[in-house]
């Protein structure tokens, strides 16, 4: 009787021993690690409803030149061994100073005819972050966001408090009239839906394998009541983690905040083992679409591989790496 009871137990042991030593398992090789670029950088200048009618060829060339110039600034810095945080700040400052983009000089107008800007920055090495929101007189909000991260005990400062802090740490304060551009003011008057959203952002990977992500925006045309979008919200419009990726988003901020878009991409990579392209598409092309949100993201994983994904007809974007690969594009 005892022998009969032990037989199933021994049979299982024999099966497990055979399975563990089968030729299939013995010869199996793990998936190879992706080749890591020495450095890489990706940027965006906003996403939306773009077509050849509202963006004719001469205008396209203006944007492509601006994207390519900003990309080159960042790549040059990284090539010399510069830090990813410096590359992100340099690239976004360049775009903030360019009235083509809805950030800094080109910020759109609120319903009261003002310019209110938001920005954030995050480092993947230590998950440190800084942001400013609703600022009206700081020439380069991305630099203010970095100052909040490095020179204060806080993560986000808003409105007048952010301006006082920026002036105290030596950043350039300008008269609010600096941000006036005829094109943006006319877009307020028309309240064109195609110009409702827009943001700039950058993600960089440096030679020390550190990721950094940053985002800056003028918000939504005709926004009301001191509205703050996703750009200064860590995990919504900006996120960076050396274990996974860096992300900067652009689009309808209310959805990016509610669905924590930037962090969700990182979480899918960390907990479900998705690659950066797969995770970005899962969030932007599936989750956001199902929720009714429009927009796009740029991402870099820890190897320097990029994902540039949008559920709109276009997104101003560019990417480059240490191998010399280079992409500048507008339409989806």
Secondary structure, DSSP 8 states (H G I E B T S, - for coil): -HHHHHHHHHHHHHHHHHHHT-HHHHH----------S-EEEEEEEEE---TTTS-HHHHHHHHHHHHHHHHHHHHHHHTT--HHHHHHHHHHHHHT-TTSSSGGG----TTS---EEEEEEETTTTEEEEEEEESSBS-HHHHHHHHHHHSS-SEEEHHHHHHHHHHTT--B--GGGG--HHHHHHHHHT-GGGS---EEEEEE-TT--EEEEEEE---TT--TT---STTSBTTTEEE-TTSEEEEEEE-HHHHHHTTHHHHHHHHHHHH---HHHHHHIIIIIIHHHHT--EEEEEEETTS-EEEEESSSEEEEEEEETT--EEEEEE-
